[in-house]
């Protein structure tokens, strides 16, 4: 199978090369369900396919497929040169994943565990091989700090981000297969697909992907147009609508899969890594796609130059992402860390005028965590675990 980084731009051009036409707010009544159904079809196909390959690599591919609706929405925006809206959708989606998705994973697992045996879940403990995902998130975040302070996102930045994602996939592909889910743990549809004869199974998986892809193709542009029309009708600022309403629908697959895994408690680390994989591909492939499609639309190399609002939104999103990474650096997510991510996410959601204040809170917190690491009070075990994985599975081959 061809890797995503070699195919994502040509495929997404298919979704993008249509004008963003005027639409009725009522169009959302069929486009939103179409996006959700496409997400479910793709998720079923991906969960069936990932049953036959190693967990880490499977999660990376699954995460990319799950974010196809988000990629399609951004592709429409980029092709139609909606530059002010590009970072609105990107930052909204990323903040949803970390500020809402991560805490939901913890809350779901903690609630199930409390009902099961009456004991609290103090933290989600990651497995050693999850250090690849944790470290795979670090380089894109550091590079995006440079992008944020440079004031623009260019094709050349996109190439660097694609290289990061390619390297991440290569490392994952070197890992040995992990223990797979049993058939009983699969949902009804993926279980039926996995148990089908090889030829029938392949046809069904292909049909799920094709059906989901066609639904996205026909619904992505009218979905976005209907969101804009709905926002105008309700008096909601366009930036806010694109930043929050569209991602809530397009990020549905990740939320569904993570809830499915998290409610089994023991698979909560897998749920968290599925979400982290989505973070990685959106900080790399999705971000890289924006200047590439924008340039293709204009027919010339065209950077995305940030205005003041885009810059602060990007800085706040990076602040949240970096503090989230620092939480995972010790290979676990504690209950209070999940709680604080959620509190700051909600605060930023309800008080848009506090953007700089919340960004400063993230920055101060990052400094505190780095000082704690320097003093040895917080141990970044991910570095050690990744070094062991590198030595065992990369350099030894």
Number of C-alpha atoms within 10 A of each C-alpha: 3 6 11 19 16 11 10 16 19 10 12 21 18 13 24 24 16 12 12 18 11 12 18 14 19 12 18 21 11 13 23 21 15 20 28 20 18 28 29 20 24 28 25 27 27 24 24 23 20 20 18 13 15 18 24 27 23 22 25 27 22 26 26 26 23 29 24 24 30 26 28 26 28 31 28 29 25 26 26 19 19 14 20 18 19 25 24 23 23 26 23 24 27 25 26 22 23 25 25 19 25 25 23 21 26 28 19 19 26 23 17 18 18 12 10 10 8 10 12 14 17 13 16 23 15 21 13 15 19 23 25 23 25 23 18 24 25 17 17 23 20 12 16 20 16 14 17 18 12 12 15 17 22 20 20 14 21 20 16 15 26 24 16 22 25 18 13 21 22 14 19 24 18 17 19 14 14 11 8 13 13 9 14 8 13 18 13 11 13 23 18 14 21 22 12 13 9 11 8 13 19 17 12 19 22 16 15 20 22 16 16 25 22 15 21 26 20 14 25 28 26 25 26 28 22 24 25 25 22 20 19 14 11 10 9 13 12 17 18 17 22 26 23 19 17 22 24 16 18 24 24 19 27 25 21 15 21 24 21 19 22 25 20 15 22 14 18 24 24 22 28 27 25 28 23 26 25 27 25 28 27 24 25 28 24 26 23 23 25 30 26 26 28 27 20 15 18 12 9 10 15 17 19 21 15 20 12 9 14 21 19 16 22 24 23 24 23 24 23 25 24 21 21 22 21 21 19 23 21 21 24 19 24 16 17 12 19 24 18 14 21 21 15 16 19 14 13 20 17 9 10 12 10 13 18 15 12 20 22 15 15 23 18 14 17 20 12 12 16 17 13 13 16 12 10 10 11 16 15 18 16 24 17 14 20 20 14 15 20 16 12 13 15 15 8 7 7
